[in-house]
Each structure stands twice: as structure tokens, then as C-alpha cells.
Amino acid sequence: MSEAPAIVWLRQDLRLADNPALRAALDTKRPLILLFILDDETPGHWRIGGASRWWLHRSLEALSTDVHKRGGALVLRRGKASDVMLAITRETKAEAVFWNRCYEPYAIKRDAAIKEQLRANGVTVESFNGALLFEPWTIKTKTNEPYKVFTPFWRACQQLEPRAPLASPKKLPGWPGKIASDDLASWDLLPTKPNWARSFEPEWRPGEAGALAALNTFLEERISAYPEGRDQLGENGTSRLSPHLHWGEISPVQIHAAVASATHDRTSLQRGADKFMAEIGWREFSTNLLFHWPTLPEANWRDQFDAFVWNDDDAALEAWRRGRTGYPVVDAAMRELWVTGYMHNRARMIAASFLIKHLMIDWRRGEDWFWDTLLDADLANNAASWQWVAGSGADASPYFRIFNPIAQGQRYDANGAYVRRWLPELANLPDEFIHAPWEAPALVLREAGVALGETYPAPIVEHTAARSRALAAYAALKAG
């Protein structure tokens, strides 16, 4: 075994199983240095948000334990990635560096520069696909253009077969040399004063083992009812895999293989499996959009939306952020986000539509809030989904589709379980008024202990008027 080590640069692939970069490094028979760099400089505006930093801390703890059990060590460094990588290759005289690709615009630029710099210094560098079923440049239309509509994109993906997942290594050949590593606690990723993430702990199990457990539970208990259950706000009908996927504690290749295995001789699960895999497909589609249109997080994909006149209302934005809009299903969604670092997918659409179309606030302000508060904050998913709701993105929701928060609550939280969980001040309202408490008679409100404007806010906008205002604004934009 050569004493010159190989470096595996871990980023959004915090796992040992199905890790192509790790497998390639192992194949060199060199001692390995597993490296994670906390780089808050290169991403600029898109540095890791507050909630994601909590997840990263817990995920690195779990990964470090897994690496140590296999005879290796996880090296932590903080700083500009290009500087850190150059320094560590010189320190260790490493002759090879391996990583799995990231697709954010800043990451592509960073990685290309690092690759060029290392190769100029005589270091072998290889990168791999560890995050997607298929790379963005492999799924093209017949005219060799990137897809702009999800359905044909996903149909094209389904004509291909992903590679088989790679097994987890039983042993990791550690490097015997001395190398400095930061103390994870010194990175201050966990909030302390106050510890607003305390309520995350019972909800989540970050790390590779937690990701596999979440997938297995979903496949065993929820996938058959997924097509309907995924929309029911008061039920645990989703996979909750999104934070694990973002940080690469599990790969879509592993998920694809597990779903295929689960449905192999159980045709009753196929409908749920197809719907679930289409959600994985949306993640792929979002990444493709970001890769081909790198301004997606900042600029309207449809440039005609640049003329849209947004409402610059900080008070309304703050009411939305804090779950104080007076619309129970919207407020429940925002409070779920604050308490758990997560929001049900149906609730995300309702809350986003309310901000954009009821309050007429720029989608980018919602995107920023989600970036800071979501544990699964993913640049591609976040940007593509917000633009989908706004109507400014690819394959966007029609401009005239404006979610009625009352009707959405009545349809997807019929018994009020979701609202009652996150808005205990409304818990005693009868089902018929739980999604529109202002319609309840004074006696009903009094008996339920609800005082509108005091214990719970009155609606900050009236639905019919807000809808008409939004339709008029969108129609004016369309007319040019």
C-alpha cells in the first residue's frame, strides 16, 4: 500500500454506502483521508441556512462514528474550499482526490477551478455522480435541448436504467500520518442562545442509518397509500426523506433499487411506488433546471415576470413567517416549519401560494425564508418549486391557479387535525369552523376560547378581494 494518501472530499454525500467517489478511492489501495470542508465563503448568499446547519452537525457526528468503526477518521476543516484543499494536499502529499459532483452554480465553478489547480500540481482528480439517477447533461430532448416540462422529462428518465447501488465498505484504510482536524463543536452549527432547534431532536435522526430506517419504514407502512396519503395534512403519509437526500445520507439510486425490490412481487404497491418515484423525478428535474439555467434561484425563469409589480409589505411578510395570517392552514404550516424544520409538501404549496398570490410578495422572499428554516433546504428544489407556484418558472402552475386556503384546509385537513396540532389556540373549534374561524358565531368562538384579534388574528387579507387583485395583476402581465 502506497503511503501517499488519497483524499475523499465529502460534501452532500454524507454516507459510506453507494458512494462512487469513496469506492474509486478504495480501489487505488491507498490510505484514505475523508475530508469535509465547511465553506461559508464560496456559496455567498446561499451559505448553509440555520436549520440545515443543525442537521449538518448531527449528520457529521453520525458519519464520524461510522467512519471510526471502520478504521478511518473524518477530517474537518473550515475555510474557503479551494484554499483548504490546496493546503491539505500539500500537508499530506496526497496524490489523488476524489469527490461526487454538486450542481449548484457556485459549486460547479469552484470544483472546476480546484480540479485545474490540483492537476497543475500533479494530483490526480476524479469526480462522479453520487447525487442523481442521471446527470443533467444526459437527459435531452430529440433536438438535444434540456427539458422544460416535467412529464416528458420524467418519461425520458424512465426509459433508462440507473446503475446498481454500491455496497458499504467494511473497512477504511486510514492514513497513519498526522493531520489536524477541527473540533465539530467549534463550528457553532448548533443554536444555543436560544436553542430554537431543541424541538428538532425528537423529530429526526440525521445520518445514514436514520435515512435507511426512514426509507424502510416508508416502504413497509406507507407506500401503498402514498398517492392519497401524501396530500393529507394531518396524516403521516410522506417519506420525510428530503433532508436525508439533500445531505446525501441516502442516494436516489439506493431509493430506486429499494422501491424496485419492494414492488417486485407486490403489484399492489406499484401505484404508490410510481407516484413516489415521480417525486424523486421532480428533484432530478429541479437539478436539471438549475444546471442549465444557473440564475434560477435569483431570476425569473420567464423573463416577462421581471415586469411584475410585487407588494413590498414587511409587516405582511412577518405575519406569514410567524404563522399569524389569520388563515389557519397557512399558519399551521408556518408553525410546523418553525417547530420541526420541515413542512408537509401540500402545506408548502398552500403557504407559498398565499405569500405570492394573496399577499403579492416576491417569491424570492419566501425562498429566502425557506432556505434558512428548512432542514431539507436544497437550492434546486427550493428555487424551482417557488417559481412553479409563482408561475414564473419552467412547467409552472397556471397564473390563475390560486389556492383557496379555506378550501384547501377543508379538503386536505377535513377533521382539523393538522390545524389543531400546530394552532392549539383553535383546538376547541368545531370542524366546520376550524378553517374559517371568522365565520363562527360569537357564541361558538366564546365557548372555544377564541377571541379573534386577540388569541388568534383576524385574516390579514380577505380571500375574494386578494384573489381578484392577483388575477388582475397576472392578467396585466400577460397582456404585456
Secondary structure, DSSP 8 states (H G I E B T S, - for coil): --SS-EEEEESS---STT-HHHHHHHHTT--EEEEEEE-SSTTGGGS--HHHHHHHHHHHHHHHHHHHHTT--EEEEES-HHHHHHHHHHHHT--EEEEE---SHHHHHHHHHHHHHHHHTT-EEEEE--S-SS-TTT-B-TTS-B--SHHHHHHHHHTS---------S---B--S------GGGG--S--TT-TTGGGTTT---SHHHHHHHHHHHHHHTGGGHHHHTT-TTS--S---HHHHHTTSS-HHHHHHHHHHHHTT-GGGHHHHHHHHHHHHHHHHHHHHHHH-TTTTTS-SSGGGGG------HHHHHHHHTT-SS-HHHHHHHHHHHHHS---HHHHHHHHHIIIIIS---HHHHHHHHHHH-TT--HHHHHHHHHHHHT-STT---TT----HHHHHHHHSTT-HHHHHH-GGGTTS-GGGTT-GGGS-HHHHHHHT--BTTTB---SS-HHHHHHHHHHHHHHHHH-
